[in-house]
Amino acid sequence: VYFSTKELEQLGTKKKDLMMEYEEKQRDIVCKAMVVAASYVPVLERASMTLSELDVLASFAYVAAYSSNGYCRPEMTDGEEDGLGIEVSYSSTERCDSSLWFSKHNISFLVNTFQLTGARHPCVELQDDMNFIANDFNLVFGASSFLLVTGPNMGGKSTYIRSLGAIITLAQIGSFVPCTSAKINIVDHILARVGAGDAQDRGISTFMAEMLEASSILRTSTKRSLIIIDELGRGTSTFDGFGLAKAISEHVVQKIGCMTVFATHFHELTALEEQEASVTNCHVSAHSDKQNGLTFLYEVRPGPCLESFGIQVAEMANMPSNIITDAKRKAKQLENFD
């Protein structure tokens, strides 16, 4: 404004004073409103926590009541004082059924155990057009606590061992579980090394990430832990990978002694069952013939699987026939060399 009068200047000054007074009173009102609102914070926080817990419990109840395949209430046990630390010994002929062994020797104390019948993966079974094949787990401390899982590529090994981790997690947070029946011992850690991936932003390769996770598991686990390992050592050479997988398996069995499920394509590891009483072999079954090719059955059965059916899986992926022929010939040469 370049030209003004005294009357306009007075009006301008009065307006500024009124605006300052308005803003000051507005700040006072905001402060008072915040003080009043803050007094309700503890109540709102408690209400939020209560509603959150109610939401979770309602979700648990809904899943347990309306699951198409049925959930069961797990029987939770704690073998901290009664089962852990007790050393047992038995012959290889008695290893096949640990529960019969304990009964035969009149041992009735509570032992650290995972006995799951009809176990399913809670997420995988929800996929469209999915006819999920349920399987069992029977891990008993000192008798069959290290489960070595072999089987073909795409046969369901990873889903099988991951389902155990998901079920134990659900049970320990208070949910029913996707099983026909379940007896579960409380664990202090669920430690998983599954999948494959690098961290380019940190300069970590796939194999390095695998080793970092495995190292962390070995440092953290106790006798009361659950370890889940999927195809350890696949990110490096066959000999180095097998050496690491065998050494880590033996360390877990001999030094840690916790419940472990270990999926692998290193068939030589299955010999651990003859060396360590707590190691049990099982495999994910598949059927292969010249007419129908490879058929996955997804059933977990006792004993090892000494084939990975990698070439058959490549054939299912429409790999060129000349590649398949050369692969079979080379695999045969290597088998004869061994």
ABEGO torsion letter per residue (X at the ends): XABBBAAAAAAAAAAAAAAAAAAAAAAAAAAAAAAAAAAAAAAAAAAAAAAAAAAAAAAAAAAAAABAAEBBBBBBBBAAAAABGBBBBBBAAAAABAAAAAAAAGBABBBBBBBBBGBBBAAAAABBGBBBBBBBBBBBBGABABBBBBEBBGAGAAAAAAAAAAAAAAAAAGBBBBBABBBBBBBABBBBBBEBBBBAAAGBBAAAAAAAAAAAAAAABBAABBBBBBGBGAABBAAAAAAAAAAAAAAAAAAAGBBBBBBBABAAAAAAAAABAABBBBBBBBBBBAAAEBBBAGBBBBEBBABAGAAAAAAAAGBBAAAAAAAAAAAAAAAAAX
